[in-house]
Amino acid sequence: MTDQPRRRRSGGRAANTARRTTAAIGQSPWRVPVNTDAPTEPLDEAGVAAIHDGAMRILEEIGIEFLNEEALGLFREAGCKVDGTNVKMGRDWVMEMLGHAPAEFTLTPRNPDRTLTVGGKHILFGNVSSPPNYFDLEIGKKVPGTREQCANLLKLSQYFNCIHFCGGYPVEPVDIHASVRHLDVLFDKLTLTDKVVHAYSLGPERVDDVLEMVRIAGGLSEEEFRATPRMYTNINSTSPLKHDIPMIDGCLRCARRGQAIIVTPFTLAGAMAPVTMAGAVTLSVAEALSAIALFQYVAPGIPCVIGTFTSNVDMKSGAPAFGTPEYMRATQMTGQMARHYGLPMRASGVCAANVPDGQAMWETSNSLWSAVQSGTNIVYHAAGWLEGGLIACPEKFVMDCEVLQMIQRYFEPEVVGTGPDEIALEAIREVGAQGHYFGIDHTQERYETAFYQPFVSDWRNFEAWEAAGAIWTAERAHSTFKRILDEFEAPPMDMAIREELGAFVARRKAEGGAPTDF
């Protein structure tokens, strides 16, 4: 039995891009972009070799602290040197393990039309994930996140075709008790979206619950679920040189059920890493490879992604800074190292700004373009991030999606086509030196699709903009956000699957959910 058809409001479902052009916004169709540009490579061959050797020497001579007892046992079994929680591993073993990791893989959500290819030249964008606070122009101040705000940001994540996956909670709904928060948010995520989702590795109960909910939502048997990656987890090392208990546990659980893993050290140069970008990148690479090697030992061939979150701090205050020149270079350098190891790479779209203003956009744009330049495959926090990850903002989400659509347009083949129609010699001959191109057939046949059309940017002159109300960008984004919520419809889900998902949530709540510390 399936859901009964509902009266369709303007716009239909987010996947219906033909209707979307006459709805809240005119947006680009769903696609998995391919980055056709050559990567920016600030390191020469000797530089890559130096960072690799430095990372291997960290692993061999200094070691990484693993607080997870199961991981320590696995390292002993593999022949690594384990002294208490310190693990030293030889470079030959590490490189052998990395050789099992695929350079490219797929992630298949409950809607197979949203299947993603991770690796190669593909670049994927995800929503903001994990801020504890929320800001929008209507509230006008930073407030703790709620389930309603989280759901509204999930609706944006589903609506926008330039958002390819739903990472962590787009804002932490602190009005839900931590023991059952993951159950409610994943239910919302799996019913309000049909895109690839993520599990937080924050204890065995949370990971196992999400694995099971994703399996149920896809209508999959256990064998089908394990056969190909359906979801992923992302972990951070505890820099410097440490991996904690629950994150490693969660990755091991995902690996044993065939699901993908992203390892992203959070290395702030000058604080948790050396002040030099080469030193910070070297430390980050060593931390990531130590965990990826472990997961390949446990499940050879399991999809793994090396992440980078290397930036710098404000040396006046110690606060994290993002979208800086150093951040951009560190991302590009890590991209070179990811290609050296044959691993897909994750980066982020980030800023330190507190409100959706000019600083927010130039810092985020810098970080997004550094992802493009570095050959990044998965871009976390690509829309909606403020205050160094402490605030989620719907206006910023909408504004960022404008940038993401521009990046996608930048890669479309027709932008750089060089066939006879693109070279347009006959049109040039027709216009000559005295006319203009507005009215000729060559222009008229193409004018509707020739150039990118924005949905937030206002290209009118000052007088026309002023006559239309003098509305600033963030205000226009707020109106767009409201229109999207008004017309949003969740993607279809089989009623029996929805009921099974709801029953699972109810049962796990009755059992107490996940234990919490007080």
C-alpha positions as CSV (number, residue, x, y, z in Angstrom):
1,M,0.0,0.0,0.0
2,T,1.3,3.4,-0.9
3,D,0.4,6.9,0.3
4,Q,-2.7,8.3,-1.2
5,P,-2.1,11.0,-3.8
6,R,-2.4,14.5,-2.3
7,R,-3.5,17.7,-3.9
8,R,-0.4,19.1,-5.6
9,R,0.6,22.6,-4.6
10,S,2.6,24.9,-6.8
11,G,5.9,23.3,-7.5
12,G,5.3,19.7,-6.7
13,R,8.1,17.6,-5.3
14,A,11.7,18.8,-5.3
15,A,12.7,16.3,-7.9
16,N,10.2,17.8,-10.4
17,T,12.6,20.3,-11.9
18,A,10.3,21.2,-14.8
19,R,7.7,22.5,-12.4
20,R,10.3,24.1,-10.2
21,T,11.1,26.7,-12.8
22,T,7.7,28.2,-12.3
23,A,7.6,27.7,-8.5
24,A,9.5,29.3,-5.6
25,I,12.6,29.6,-7.7
26,G,13.9,28.5,-11.1
27,Q,16.7,26.1,-10.2
28,S,19.1,23.9,-12.1
29,P,18.1,20.3,-12.7
30,W,19.5,17.4,-10.5
31,R,22.9,16.3,-11.7
32,V,26.1,14.9,-10.3
33,P,28.7,17.5,-11.4
34,V,31.9,16.4,-13.0
35,N,34.9,18.7,-12.3
36,T,36.5,19.1,-15.7
37,D,39.3,21.5,-14.6
38,A,42.9,20.4,-13.9
39,P,43.5,20.6,-10.1
40,T,45.6,23.4,-8.6
41,E,48.8,21.8,-7.2
42,P,50.9,24.0,-5.1
43,L,53.3,21.2,-4.2
44,D,55.9,19.9,-6.6
45,E,56.9,16.3,-6.7
46,A,59.4,16.8,-4.0
47,G,56.8,18.5,-1.8
48,V,54.4,15.6,-2.1
49,A,57.2,13.2,-1.3
50,A,58.2,15.3,1.8
51,I,54.7,15.4,3.2
52,H,54.2,11.6,2.6
53,D,57.5,10.8,4.3
54,G,56.6,13.1,7.2
55,A,53.3,11.4,7.6
56,M,54.9,8.0,7.5
57,R,57.5,9.0,10.1
58,I,54.7,10.1,12.4
59,L,53.1,6.7,12.1
60,E,56.3,4.8,12.5
61,E,58.2,6.9,15.1
62,I,55.7,8.9,17.1
63,G,52.5,6.9,16.7
64,I,48.8,7.6,17.0
65,E,46.8,7.3,20.2
66,F,43.8,4.9,19.8
67,L,41.6,4.9,22.8
68,N,39.3,2.1,21.4
69,E,40.2,-1.3,22.9
70,E,38.9,-3.2,19.9
71,A,41.1,-1.1,17.6
72,L,44.1,-1.8,19.8
73,G,43.5,-5.5,19.6
74,L,43.2,-5.3,15.8
75,F,46.4,-3.4,15.5
76,R,48.2,-6.1,17.6
77,E,46.7,-8.8,15.4
78,A,48.0,-6.9,12.3
79,G,51.6,-6.9,13.8
80,C,51.7,-3.1,14.6
81,K,53.5,-1.9,17.8
82,V,51.0,-1.2,20.5
83,D,52.2,0.4,23.7
84,G,49.3,1.2,26.0
85,T,47.1,3.3,23.7
86,N,50.0,4.3,21.4
87,V,50.1,2.6,18.0
88,K,53.0,2.7,15.7
89,M,52.6,1.1,12.2
90,G,55.1,0.6,9.4
91,R,54.7,2.4,6.2
92,D,54.8,-0.7,4.1
93,W,51.8,-2.1,6.0
94,V,49.9,1.2,5.8
95,M,50.5,1.5,2.0
96,E,49.4,-2.2,1.6
97,M,46.2,-1.5,3.4
98,L,45.5,1.7,1.4
99,G,45.9,-0.3,-1.7
100,H,42.6,-2.1,-0.9
101,A,40.6,1.1,-0.8
102,P,38.6,1.9,-3.9
103,A,39.4,5.2,-5.7
104,E,35.7,5.5,-6.7
105,F,32.4,4.0,-5.4
106,T,28.7,4.7,-5.3
107,L,26.2,5.6,-2.6
108,T,22.7,4.5,-3.2
109,P,19.9,6.1,-1.1
110,R,16.2,5.0,-0.9
111,N,15.6,6.8,-4.2
112,P,18.0,5.2,-6.7
113,D,17.6,8.2,-9.0
114,R,19.7,10.0,-6.3
115,T,22.6,7.6,-6.5
116,L,26.0,9.3,-6.1
117,T,29.4,8.5,-7.5
118,V,32.1,9.3,-5.1
119,G,35.6,9.8,-6.5
120,G,37.2,10.4,-9.8
121,K,36.3,13.9,-11.0
122,H,32.9,14.0,-9.4
123,I,32.1,16.8,-6.9
124,L,29.2,16.5,-4.5
125,F,27.7,19.1,-2.2
126,G,26.0,18.5,1.2
127,N,24.1,20.6,3.7
128,V,25.3,22.3,6.8
129,S,25.7,19.7,9.6
130,S,25.8,19.8,13.4
131,P,25.6,23.4,14.5
132,P,24.0,23.6,18.0
133,N,22.5,27.0,17.2
134,Y,20.1,28.6,14.7
135,F,19.7,32.1,13.3
136,D,17.3,33.6,10.8
137,L,16.2,37.1,10.0
138,E,12.7,36.6,11.5
139,I,14.1,35.6,14.9
140,G,17.0,38.0,14.6
141,K,19.3,36.4,17.1
142,K,21.2,33.1,17.8
143,V,19.0,30.5,19.5
144,P,19.4,26.8,20.4
145,G,18.2,24.6,17.5
146,T,14.8,22.8,17.5
147,R,13.3,19.9,15.7
148,E,11.1,22.2,13.6
149,Q,14.2,24.2,12.5
150,C,16.1,21.1,11.8
151,A,13.1,19.8,9.7
152,N,12.9,23.1,7.8
153,L,16.6,22.9,6.9
154,L,16.1,19.3,5.8
155,K,13.3,20.5,3.5
156,L,15.8,22.9,1.9
157,S,18.3,20.0,1.6
158,Q,15.7,18.1,-0.3
159,Y,14.4,21.0,-2.4
160,F,17.7,22.2,-3.8
161,N,19.0,20.0,-6.7
162,C,22.5,21.3,-6.0
163,I,22.5,19.6,-2.6
164,H,23.4,16.0,-3.2
165,F,23.4,14.4,0.2
166,C,22.2,15.1,3.8
167,G,25.0,15.0,6.2
168,G,24.5,15.3,9.9
169,Y,21.7,17.2,11.6
170,P,21.5,20.6,9.8
171,V,21.0,22.0,13.2
172,E,21.1,20.1,16.5
173,P,17.5,19.9,17.8
174,V,18.3,20.4,21.5
175,D,14.6,20.3,22.4
176,I,14.7,16.5,21.8
177,H,16.4,14.4,24.6
178,A,19.8,13.2,23.5
179,S,18.9,9.6,24.1
180,V,16.3,9.6,21.3
181,R,17.3,12.6,19.2
182,H,18.9,10.4,16.5
183,L,15.7,8.4,16.2
184,D,13.5,11.5,15.6
185,V,15.9,13.3,13.3
186,L,16.6,10.2,11.2
187,F,12.9,9.6,10.9
188,D,12.5,13.2,9.7
189,K,15.5,12.9,7.4
190,L,14.4,9.6,5.8
191,T,10.8,10.9,5.2
192,L,11.5,14.5,4.2
193,T,14.3,13.6,1.9
194,D,15.2,10.8,-0.4
195,K,19.0,11.6,-0.6
196,V,22.0,9.9,0.8
197,V,22.2,10.2,4.6
198,H,24.8,9.9,7.3
199,A,25.2,8.3,10.8
200,Y,27.0,10.0,13.7
201,S,29.5,7.6,15.2
202,L,28.6,8.6,18.7
203,G,28.0,5.2,20.4
204,P,27.0,1.8,19.2
205,E,23.3,2.3,19.7
206,R,23.1,5.4,17.6
207,V,25.1,3.9,14.7
208,D,23.2,0.6,14.8
209,D,19.8,2.4,14.9
210,V,20.7,4.5,11.9
211,L,22.0,1.5,9.9
212,E,18.8,-0.3,10.6
213,M,16.6,2.7,9.8
214,V,18.4,3.3,6.4
215,R,17.9,-0.4,5.6
216,I,14.2,-0.2,6.5
217,A,13.7,3.0,4.5
218,G,15.2,1.5,1.4
219,G,12.9,-1.6,1.7
220,L,16.1,-3.7,1.7
221,S,17.0,-7.1,3.1
222,E,20.2,-7.3,5.1
223,E,21.9,-8.9,2.2
224,E,20.8,-6.1,-0.2
225,F,21.9,-3.5,2.4
226,R,25.4,-4.9,2.7
227,A,25.8,-5.5,-1.1
228,T,26.5,-1.8,-1.8
229,P,27.0,1.3,0.3
230,R,23.7,3.0,1.1
231,M,25.0,5.6,3.6
232,Y,28.2,6.7,5.3
233,T,29.7,7.9,8.6
234,N,32.1,10.8,9.0
235,I,34.5,11.0,12.0
236,N,37.0,13.5,13.2
237,S,40.3,12.6,14.9
238,T,40.9,14.3,18.2
239,S,43.9,16.3,17.0
240,P,46.7,16.1,17.7
241,L,47.4,12.4,17.1
242,K,44.4,10.8,18.7
243,H,41.3,8.8,17.8
244,D,38.6,8.4,20.4
245,I,36.4,5.4,21.4
246,P,33.0,5.9,19.9
247,M,34.0,7.3,16.5
248,I,36.3,4.3,15.8
249,D,33.6,2.0,17.1
250,G,31.1,3.5,14.7
251,C,33.4,3.2,11.7
252,L,34.1,-0.5,12.5
253,R,30.3,-1.1,12.7
254,C,29.8,0.6,9.3
255,A,32.7,-1.2,7.7
256,R,31.4,-4.6,8.8
257,R,28.0,-3.8,7.2
258,G,29.5,-2.5,4.0
259,Q,28.9,1.2,4.5
260,A,31.2,4.0,3.6
261,I,33.5,5.9,5.9
262,I,35.0,9.4,5.9
263,V,37.9,10.3,8.2
264,T,38.4,14.0,8.6
265,P,41.0,15.3,11.0
266,F,40.2,18.8,12.4
267,T,43.6,20.4,12.4
268,L,43.8,24.1,13.2
269,A,47.3,25.3,12.5
270,G,48.7,27.1,15.5
271,A,46.4,25.3,17.9
272,M,46.0,21.5,17.3
273,A,48.6,21.3,14.6
274,P,51.9,23.0,13.6
275,V,51.6,26.7,12.6
276,T,53.0,25.9,9.2
277,M,50.5,24.7,6.6
278,A,52.9,21.9,5.5
279,G,53.2,20.7,9.1
280,A,49.4,20.9,9.6
281,V,48.7,19.0,6.4
282,T,51.3,16.3,7.3
283,L,49.7,15.8,10.7
284,S,46.3,15.6,9.2
285,V,47.3,13.1,6.6
286,A,48.9,10.9,9.3
287,E,45.9,10.9,11.5
288,A,43.5,10.1,8.6
289,L,45.7,7.3,7.1
290,S,46.1,5.6,10.5
291,A,42.3,5.1,10.8
292,I,41.8,4.2,7.1
293,A,44.5,1.6,7.3
294,L,42.7,0.0,10.3
295,F,39.3,-0.1,8.4
296,Q,40.9,-1.6,5.3
297,Y,42.5,-4.3,7.6
298,V,39.1,-5.1,9.0
299,A,37.1,-5.0,5.7
300,P,39.4,-4.8,2.7
301,G,37.9,-2.7,-0.1
302,I,35.5,-0.8,2.2
303,P,34.9,2.6,0.7
304,C,36.9,5.2,2.6
305,V,37.4,9.0,2.0
306,I,40.2,11.1,3.3
307,G,38.9,14.4,4.7
308,T,40.6,17.7,5.3
309,F,39.5,20.3,7.8
310,T,42.9,22.1,8.0
311,S,42.7,25.8,8.6
312,N,44.3,28.4,10.9
313,V,43.4,30.2,14.0
314,D,43.2,34.0,14.6
315,M,46.5,34.4,16.5
316,K,45.0,37.4,18.4
317,S,42.1,35.5,19.9
318,G,42.6,31.8,19.2
319,A,39.3,31.6,17.3
320,P,39.1,29.4,14.2
321,A,39.3,31.2,10.8
322,F,37.9,29.8,7.6
323,G,38.0,30.7,3.9
324,T,41.5,32.1,4.4
325,P,44.4,31.9,1.9
326,E,46.0,29.3,4.2
327,Y,42.8,27.3,4.3
328,M,42.6,27.3,0.5
329,R,46.2,26.2,0.1
330,A,45.9,23.4,2.7
331,T,42.9,22.1,0.9
332,Q,44.7,22.1,-2.4
333,M,47.8,20.4,-0.8
334,T,45.6,17.7,0.7
335,G,44.0,17.1,-2.7
336,Q,47.4,16.3,-4.0
337,M,48.0,13.9,-1.2
338,A,44.6,12.2,-1.7
339,R,45.5,11.6,-5.4
340,H,48.9,10.3,-4.2
341,Y,47.1,7.6,-2.1
342,G,44.3,7.0,-4.6
343,L,41.6,8.0,-2.2
344,P,38.5,10.2,-2.7
345,M,38.6,13.4,-0.7
346,R,36.3,15.4,1.4
347,A,36.5,19.2,2.1
348,S,34.0,21.8,3.4
349,G,32.2,25.1,2.6
350,V,32.9,27.2,5.7
351,C,33.2,30.7,7.1
352,A,33.8,32.4,10.4
353,A,31.1,35.1,9.9
354,N,28.3,35.4,12.4
355,V,25.5,36.5,10.1
356,P,24.7,36.1,6.4
357,D,26.7,39.1,5.2
358,G,29.5,39.8,2.8
359,Q,32.1,38.2,5.0
360,A,30.0,35.0,5.1
361,M,29.8,34.8,1.4
362,W,33.4,35.7,0.4
363,E,34.8,33.2,3.0
364,T,32.4,30.5,1.9
365,S,33.1,31.2,-1.7
366,N,36.8,30.9,-1.1
367,S,36.4,27.6,0.6
368,L,34.0,26.2,-2.1
369,W,36.4,27.2,-4.9
370,S,39.3,25.7,-3.0
371,A,37.3,22.4,-3.0
372,V,36.9,22.8,-6.8
373,Q,40.6,23.6,-7.3
374,S,41.8,20.7,-5.1
375,G,39.7,18.0,-6.9
376,T,37.6,17.4,-3.8
377,N,34.8,14.8,-4.3
378,I,32.6,15.5,-1.3
379,V,32.0,19.0,0.0
380,Y,30.5,19.1,3.5
381,H,28.7,22.1,4.9
382,A,28.3,23.5,1.4
383,A,25.2,25.5,2.4
384,G,24.0,27.1,5.6
385,W,27.1,27.4,7.8
386,L,27.9,30.4,10.0
387,E,30.1,31.2,13.0
388,G,32.7,28.5,12.4
389,G,30.0,25.8,12.5
390,L,28.1,27.0,15.6
391,I,25.1,28.5,13.7
392,A,22.9,27.1,10.9
393,C,21.1,29.7,8.9
394,P,18.4,29.3,6.2
395,E,19.2,32.6,4.5
396,K,22.8,31.6,4.2
397,F,21.7,28.2,2.9
398,V,19.7,29.8,0.1
399,M,22.6,32.2,-0.7
400,D,25.1,29.4,-0.8
401,C,22.9,27.4,-3.1
402,E,23.2,30.3,-5.6
403,V,27.0,29.9,-5.5
404,L,26.7,26.1,-5.8
405,Q,24.5,26.5,-8.9
406,M,27.0,28.8,-10.4
407,I,29.8,26.3,-9.8
408,Q,27.7,23.6,-11.5
409,R,26.9,25.8,-14.4
410,Y,30.6,26.6,-14.7
411,F,31.2,22.9,-15.5
412,E,28.5,22.4,-18.1
413,P,30.0,21.5,-21.5
414,E,28.0,24.1,-23.4
415,V,29.8,26.9,-21.6
416,V,33.0,26.0,-23.4
417,G,31.7,24.4,-26.5
418,T,33.7,25.1,-29.7
419,G,31.6,23.7,-32.5
420,P,30.4,25.8,-35.4
421,D,27.3,27.0,-33.5
422,E,29.5,28.1,-30.6
423,I,32.2,29.8,-32.7
424,A,29.2,31.5,-34.5
425,L,31.1,32.8,-37.6
426,E,27.9,33.3,-39.5
427,A,26.4,35.3,-36.7
428,I,29.6,37.4,-36.6
429,R,29.4,37.9,-40.4
430,E,25.7,38.9,-40.1
431,V,26.2,41.5,-37.5
432,G,29.5,42.8,-38.9
433,A,30.9,46.0,-37.3
434,Q,27.8,48.1,-37.3
435,G,25.0,46.0,-35.7
436,H,24.3,44.2,-32.5
437,Y,23.5,40.6,-31.5
438,F,20.3,41.0,-29.5
439,G,17.8,40.5,-32.4
440,I,19.5,38.0,-34.6
441,D,18.3,34.4,-34.9
442,H,21.5,33.0,-33.3
443,T,20.7,34.9,-30.1
444,Q,17.0,34.5,-30.2
445,E,17.3,30.7,-30.5
446,R,19.5,30.6,-27.4
447,Y,18.6,33.5,-25.2
448,E,16.6,31.6,-22.6
449,T,19.4,29.2,-21.8
450,A,22.5,30.9,-22.9
451,F,23.5,32.2,-19.5
452,Y,23.1,31.3,-15.9
453,Q,19.9,32.8,-14.4
454,P,20.1,33.7,-10.7
455,F,17.3,33.2,-8.1
456,V,18.8,35.4,-5.3
457,S,21.2,37.8,-7.1
458,D,19.5,41.0,-8.3
459,W,21.1,42.2,-11.6
460,R,19.0,45.4,-12.0
461,N,20.6,48.8,-11.7
462,F,20.3,50.8,-8.5
463,E,17.3,52.8,-9.6
464,A,15.3,49.7,-10.6
465,W,16.4,47.8,-7.5
466,E,15.4,50.8,-5.3
467,A,12.0,51.1,-7.0
468,A,11.4,47.4,-6.4
469,G,11.8,48.0,-2.6
470,A,15.6,48.1,-2.1
471,I,15.6,44.6,-0.8
472,W,19.1,43.4,0.3
473,T,20.3,39.9,-0.5
474,A,19.7,38.2,2.8
475,E,16.1,39.6,2.8
476,R,15.5,38.1,-0.6
477,A,17.0,34.8,0.6
478,H,14.6,34.9,3.6
479,S,11.6,35.3,1.3
480,T,12.8,32.5,-0.9
481,F,13.2,30.2,2.2
482,K,9.6,31.0,3.2
483,R,8.2,30.3,-0.3
484,I,10.1,26.9,-0.4
485,L,8.6,25.9,2.9
486,D,5.1,26.9,1.7
487,E,5.2,24.7,-1.4
488,F,7.3,21.8,0.0
489,E,6.1,18.3,-0.4
490,A,8.0,15.3,1.0
491,P,9.1,12.7,-1.6
492,P,6.9,9.7,-1.8
493,M,7.4,6.7,0.6
494,D,5.6,3.4,0.6
495,M,3.1,3.5,3.5
496,A,4.1,0.1,4.8
497,I,7.8,1.2,4.9
498,R,6.9,4.4,6.7
499,E,4.9,2.4,9.2
500,E,7.8,0.0,9.8
501,L,10.1,2.9,10.2
502,G,7.8,4.5,12.7
503,A,7.4,1.3,14.6
504,F,11.2,0.9,14.9
505,V,11.5,4.4,16.3
506,A,8.7,3.7,18.8
507,R,10.2,0.5,19.9
508,R,13.7,1.9,20.4
509,K,12.3,4.9,22.3
510,A,10.5,2.5,24.6
511,E,13.8,0.7,25.1
512,G,15.4,4.0,26.2
513,G,17.2,4.8,23.0
514,A,20.9,5.5,23.5
515,P,22.6,5.9,26.9
516,T,23.7,9.5,27.7
517,D,26.2,10.9,30.1
518,F,25.0,13.3,32.8
